[in-house]
Structure formats: structure tokens, C-alpha cells
Amino acid sequence: MPYVISDPCITSRDRACVDVCPVDCIYEGSGRLWIHPTECIDCGACEAVCPVSAIYYVDADHPTDDLTEAHEFFDTVLPGREAPLGSPRGAAKVGPLATDLPRLLAAGAAAARED
């Protein structure tokens, strides 16, 4: 089971985890960062550098909503995309994505209206 990134990342968006990931499995959605569940090698380097404690390990016996959302992010067609992202084997190849899960897109739109 992989590490996952939770909602505290939405407000932080600190990229220290991206810099230390040895397999380039942390992707940037428009709402927050995402660890690819099958590309992650469970090294824990990202967890140690997260300034907002948004990264944690998911135990196989206790999956979380964050892991379910990570699978959804990579395995479904998101707004503005024609196909699921899947497993491109490297976030650097893909670059920042101009989409995210609908709930995060809605949260971003609401925050923009408040500004």
C-alpha cells in the first residue's frame, strides 16, 4: 500500500515532497498534489519533509478515503481530459495538470469567489 496526500496539502501546496521522491510519483493537480498509488515504492521520503503533515502511509487492512480519491484521480476521466491519466510512470513527463477531482475544482472556484 502506498503513501497518500490528504487535504492539508490544498492550502500548503509545498513541493518539498516532489523534490525528494526517488521515483517521481507525485503529480500536481489543480487542487492539490497526488501520490500515484501503484508507482509509489513506500520509501517514506515524502512524509518526512511535508510541512503540514498531509502525507501518511495507508495500511492494506485499513484503506482510507484519501486512497480511494487517489485511485479516482488517476483512474477516471477528469474534467477537461479525454481519458484517465492512468500510470504515465513519471510526473515530470506530465507536468502540472489543469484539472482535479470535481470536489477540489469546486473548492477552488469557491475560494476564488471569496477573493
N, C-alpha and C positions, 0 to 999 in steps of 0.2 A: 504494500500500500504506500502511497506517496505522501509527500507533504502537500498542504493546501494553503491558500491565502484567503483570509477572511475579510470582512467588511472594513475593519480599521484601515485597510490599505486605501480605501476610497478617499479619505481625507489626507493621507500622507503622500502616497504615490512616490515614496522614496525608492530609488532604483539600486540601492546597495545590494539587494538580493540578486539582481540581474548580473551585476559585476562579478559576484563570487560563484555563480552557478557554473560548475565544470562541464555541463552537458547542454547549456543554452536552452533550457526547457521552460523558461519563464517568459510568457508572452504578454504584450501590452494591449489590453482592450481599451476602449474609450472611457470606461468607468473605473477600472482597476487592473491590477496585474493578475495573471493566472499561471499556475504551475500545471504543465501538461501531465495528467495522471499516469500515462504509460511511458513517457520519456524520462520522468524523474527517477533518479537512481538511489534515492533515500539517503543521501550523504549528510544532510542537515546543515550544510554551509549557509544556506539562505536564512534559516531560522535564527542562527546566531547573530546575524547582522541586522535584522529587522528592527527599526527603532520604535515601532508601535505594537510589537508582539502580535502581528497579524498572521504569522506563519506558524503552523503546527503540524505534527505528524498524525496521520489518520490510521488507527488500528483496524486491521481487517475485520475484526469482530464487532467493531463499533463505527460503521460508516457515518458520515455527517452530511448535513445539508450542503456544506461547502464542497465536499467531494462530489455530490450529486450535481451541483451547479457547474463544477469544473468539467465534468463529463458533458453536460449540456452545452457549455461554451464551445467545446471542441467538436462535438458530435451532431449538432443540429444546424440548420440553416438560420443564421442570424440576420437581422435586418440589414439590408444593403449588400448582402452576399448572395451568390447564386448557388453555392454548395457549402457543405460543412467544411470547416478548416481541417479537420482530421488530425493527422500527425505529420507535419511537414519536416520533422527532425531538425529543428533549429529555429529559434525565434528571430535570430539575426537575419535569416533569409526572408522572413515575412515582414519584419518591421512593425511599427505601431499599427494597430487595426482601428479603422474608423467605425467600429461597431462594438456592441457588447450585449449582454443579456438584456431583454426588454426592461426588467425592473431597474437596472442600473442606468439605462438610457432615460427612463422616466425620472429617476432621481436627479440626474444631471440636468435635465430640462427644467425641473422644478427649482433647482439651485440657481440656474441662470436667470429665471424669472424673478428670484428674490434679490438679485444683484442690482 
